[in-house]
Amino acid sequence: MASGMRACAEQFRSEGDTQAYTQMALMDNLSLQEQKDTIRKALLEMGTDCNDNDADLTGNGDQSMIPTVSGRDAARNLYSIGGDINIHARQGALSPFAMMCITGNLKAVHDKILEVTSMNYTDNDINSTALKTLLETRETSLRLSPLLLIVSIGKTLIGPDQCKTNFQGVTKLLLKHGAAPDAKDVLGKTVCHYGAGAMATSMTLEVADMCIRAAGSSHLFDKQVELNGLKNQGMNGKKGVVGGFDAGTGRRKVIFVAEEGREVWVKPENLKLYVSSPVPIGLSKIPILTDVQDRMGSVSLHEVVMRDNLDVAKFLLQKHETSIHTEDMDGVSPFKMCCGMARMALSNVSNLVMDAARRDGKAHRKARLQSCVYCVKDLGQDDGSKCSVCKAVLYCGKNCQKAHWKEHKKDCTDLAASFSGLKLDPPSSKMAYGTFSMASGARQKNGAYRKPRNVDFDEKFVIKVQSLGDSHPLLIYDETRTFELSIEPGQPGFREILIETKKEMAWNGQKTFMKASFDKAGDCTVFPFTAGVKSKYTW
């Protein structure tokens, strides 16, 4: 992988790139100090504030996005070759505690944490300097915390006694004492980039899973909270400070400062941030760790799609519902990598991504149909009222309907027609109708503007709609291909059908499914309001 990524970085580098970028390809021949100097020069040229990093020994430092293409190429190259991690490990340049972590020495890690906490740490001082220094000190030029070291170099090393190697146990211990599960390296990469990317192992996936769960409430660490929603009513309303995360139970430690350090372990959903106001503040939804982007805008799923790593893709997409629409700084998302002209041929991961796209599309459409179109308030199946004219939009009440009328007025008539059905013009004899292959550009001409086989008059059947944009014809056909036609821009039904097609997130607004019917006169009517993903129908 390293050689391939290095070659890719070299290929796309511009002639104006500096010597530091070029020298990165020769890292293996440099001494430790030369490697550190080379990486620092490259980081500076990427736009990194290295002085900020130097001053933030236990934090993420500068996490600004890398603005240039050449800088992002160099960053990918630096990540692919592992920076100077290996030479640090080989030459004993890592701290003793880091070595304990990357060899999975649970007893040594436990004893070291116990030593620090017994001397410098009290229950009332969760975020003590000594403990934070131990858990968060960044090492190597990539600025890796102990957790990041486990999923980077740790997966390639075995301790002196393999039977005692326990990376999962070390991870649990670090998290329980307050290690940041969402720590970032100098390139903005998290445990998920290292542990749930193309080079993931079963061990790193377990570590990533624990960190993903911990990161969901990591913003509460060292914050004052109030307990609420507990079955023990006597505990509700108590205030304390949040500590570490127990990966076994999914609970966070809360220390009651006013009660001589008494502590309890509480589920994150039973905690509310508390400020000087007597009214507790509810928790805001934060992105899942797998969706956190690095300084190039990438998530681990980008890399997994490229390498077609099916097991890791299942971990990301099925277990943790990672977004497929996260775009990197170059505008590329995992979804775009798997659909249309750029689709990875016969890729197993692409099939998983497209399954996720269909689920997203179905959920998006359901949410759109069950929420107020103006204030976006969630509405139940029987709540809200539809516009009496178009019957296509839903409101939570008269106030929202009145406020939205000025905007809705211009679409109301079209939506009314969409709801009742749109009669299509038969294609002219000059029109070359038929299905169109997105991949080859070839058009199949075996269809016609006629009722499909095994469909009765006035019976609705499923059609597929494909769009290449506002200025291109819509391509429509049924499952049997006995009904096929194209609708040119400006023809009846084009605008209404295109609007519904663009709403389909599952296919990036390029295609959707809906229903149509033929009457005894031979005219076809399409019902755009029935649009949805394929899974909505039997075809």
PEVENLIN-V678041 format. One record per pair of residues at least 24 apart in sequence whose ideal C-beta (glycine too) atoms are under 6 Angstrom apart, sorted by the first residue. I is the first residue (numbers start at 1). J is the second residue. D is the distance in Angstrom with one decimal. If there is no record, write none. Layout:
I & J & D
I & J & D
//
This chain:
2 & 80 & 5.1
2 & 81 & 5.0
5 & 80 & 3.3
6 & 77 & 5.8
9 & 73 & 4.8
9 & 77 & 3.6
12 & 73 & 5.3
13 & 70 & 6.0
13 & 73 & 6.0
14 & 70 & 5.5
17 & 70 & 5.3
18 & 45 & 5.6
20 & 45 & 5.9
21 & 74 & 4.8
24 & 77 & 5.7
27 & 81 & 5.8
32 & 87 & 5.1
32 & 91 & 5.8
35 & 84 & 4.2
36 & 141 & 5.3
39 & 83 & 5.9
39 & 141 & 4.1
42 & 74 & 5.4
46 & 71 & 4.0
46 & 75 & 5.9
58 & 132 & 5.5
58 & 136 & 3.9
58 & 137 & 5.6
60 & 184 & 4.5
63 & 188 & 5.4
65 & 295 & 5.6
66 & 295 & 4.9
66 & 296 & 5.9
72 & 296 & 4.6
75 & 187 & 5.2
75 & 296 & 5.8
79 & 187 & 5.8
83 & 141 & 5.2
83 & 142 & 4.2
84 & 140 & 5.6
84 & 141 & 5.0
85 & 140 & 5.2
85 & 152 & 5.9
85 & 153 & 5.0
88 & 140 & 4.9
89 & 153 & 5.4
94 & 139 & 5.6
97 & 134 & 5.9
98 & 139 & 5.5
98 & 146 & 6.0
98 & 149 & 5.6
101 & 146 & 4.3
101 & 149 & 5.8
101 & 150 & 5.6
101 & 170 & 5.6
102 & 149 & 5.0
102 & 153 & 5.3
102 & 154 & 4.1
102 & 157 & 5.6
103 & 157 & 5.9
103 & 159 & 3.6
104 & 159 & 5.5
104 & 165 & 3.7
104 & 166 & 5.1
104 & 167 & 4.3
104 & 170 & 5.8
105 & 159 & 5.6
106 & 166 & 4.3
106 & 169 & 4.3
106 & 170 & 5.4
109 & 170 & 5.1
109 & 173 & 5.9
113 & 177 & 5.7
123 & 255 & 5.4
123 & 261 & 3.4
124 & 257 & 5.7
124 & 261 & 5.7
126 & 222 & 5.4
126 & 241 & 5.7
126 & 243 & 4.8
127 & 222 & 4.5
135 & 179 & 4.4
142 & 185 & 4.8
142 & 186 & 5.3
143 & 185 & 5.2
143 & 186 & 4.3
144 & 185 & 5.5
145 & 183 & 4.3
147 & 174 & 5.9
147 & 179 & 5.6
147 & 191 & 5.8
148 & 185 & 5.8
150 & 207 & 6.0
151 & 191 & 5.5
151 & 194 & 4.2
151 & 195 & 3.5
151 & 204 & 4.5
151 & 207 & 5.4
152 & 194 & 4.9
155 & 201 & 5.1
155 & 204 & 5.4
167 & 203 & 5.3
168 & 206 & 5.3
171 & 207 & 4.8
171 & 210 & 5.5
172 & 247 & 4.7
175 & 214 & 5.1
175 & 245 & 4.8
175 & 247 & 5.6
176 & 244 & 4.5
176 & 246 & 5.7
177 & 244 & 5.1
178 & 243 & 5.9
178 & 244 & 4.3
181 & 211 & 3.8
181 & 214 & 3.9
181 & 215 & 4.4
181 & 218 & 5.5
182 & 215 & 4.4
182 & 218 & 5.4
182 & 289 & 5.8
187 & 294 & 5.6
187 & 295 & 5.4
188 & 294 & 3.6
188 & 295 & 3.7
189 & 294 & 4.7
190 & 292 & 5.5
192 & 289 & 5.4
192 & 290 & 5.0
192 & 300 & 4.9
193 & 300 & 5.0
196 & 300 & 4.9
196 & 312 & 5.9
197 & 300 & 4.2
197 & 303 & 4.6
198 & 303 & 4.4
198 & 304 & 5.8
198 & 307 & 3.9
198 & 309 & 5.6
200 & 312 & 4.8
205 & 315 & 5.5
210 & 247 & 4.2
212 & 289 & 4.6
212 & 320 & 6.0
214 & 245 & 4.0
215 & 289 & 4.1
217 & 252 & 5.7
217 & 268 & 3.7
223 & 273 & 5.9
224 & 274 & 4.8
225 & 271 & 4.4
225 & 273 & 5.9
225 & 274 & 5.6
226 & 272 & 5.1
226 & 274 & 4.5
226 & 280 & 4.7
227 & 270 & 5.9
228 & 272 & 5.7
229 & 270 & 4.9
230 & 270 & 5.5
239 & 274 & 5.8
290 & 316 & 5.6
290 & 320 & 5.2
290 & 322 & 4.2
291 & 323 & 5.0
291 & 326 & 6.0
296 & 328 & 5.7
296 & 329 & 5.4
297 & 328 & 3.7
297 & 329 & 4.0
298 & 328 & 4.6
299 & 326 & 5.1
301 & 334 & 4.6
302 & 334 & 5.9
305 & 334 & 5.0
305 & 337 & 5.0
305 & 349 & 5.2
308 & 347 & 5.1
308 & 348 & 6.0
308 & 349 & 5.0
310 & 348 & 4.6
310 & 349 & 6.0
313 & 349 & 4.4
313 & 352 & 5.0
317 & 352 & 5.3
317 & 356 & 5.1
324 & 353 & 5.2
324 & 356 & 5.1
357 & 506 & 4.4
358 & 506 & 4.8
358 & 533 & 4.7
358 & 535 & 5.5
360 & 505 & 5.6
360 & 506 & 5.9
361 & 504 & 5.4
361 & 505 & 4.8
361 & 506 & 2.5
361 & 533 & 4.6
362 & 533 & 5.0
364 & 505 & 4.8
365 & 532 & 5.9
372 & 396 & 4.0
372 & 400 & 5.4
374 & 400 & 4.0
374 & 403 & 5.9
374 & 404 & 4.0
375 & 400 & 5.3
389 & 416 & 5.5
390 & 415 & 3.8
390 & 416 & 4.0
390 & 419 & 5.9
391 & 419 & 5.2
392 & 419 & 5.1
392 & 529 & 5.9
414 & 496 & 5.4
418 & 496 & 4.6
418 & 528 & 4.1
418 & 529 & 5.3
419 & 529 & 4.8
421 & 525 & 4.3
421 & 527 & 5.0
422 & 493 & 4.1
422 & 496 & 5.7
422 & 526 & 5.2
423 & 523 & 5.6
423 & 525 & 5.1
424 & 493 & 5.2
424 & 524 & 4.9
425 & 491 & 5.8
425 & 492 & 5.6
427 & 485 & 5.1
433 & 485 & 4.4
433 & 486 & 5.2
434 & 484 & 5.2
435 & 477 & 4.8
435 & 484 & 5.3
436 & 475 & 4.8
447 & 481 & 5.3
447 & 484 & 2.6
449 & 485 & 5.1
451 & 518 & 4.0
452 & 478 & 4.7
452 & 480 & 5.1
452 & 482 & 4.7
452 & 483 & 4.8
453 & 480 & 5.6
453 & 482 & 5.5
457 & 520 & 5.0
458 & 517 & 5.6
458 & 519 & 5.9
460 & 515 & 4.3
460 & 517 & 4.9
462 & 513 & 5.8
462 & 515 & 6.0
462 & 537 & 4.7
462 & 539 & 4.9
463 & 516 & 4.9
464 & 513 & 5.6
465 & 497 & 6.0
465 & 501 & 5.3
465 & 512 & 5.4
466 & 511 & 4.5
467 & 501 & 4.8
467 & 510 & 5.7
479 & 539 & 4.5
493 & 526 & 5.9
496 & 528 & 5.1
497 & 528 & 5.3
500 & 528 & 4.4
500 & 531 & 4.1
506 & 533 & 4.9
513 & 537 & 5.8
//
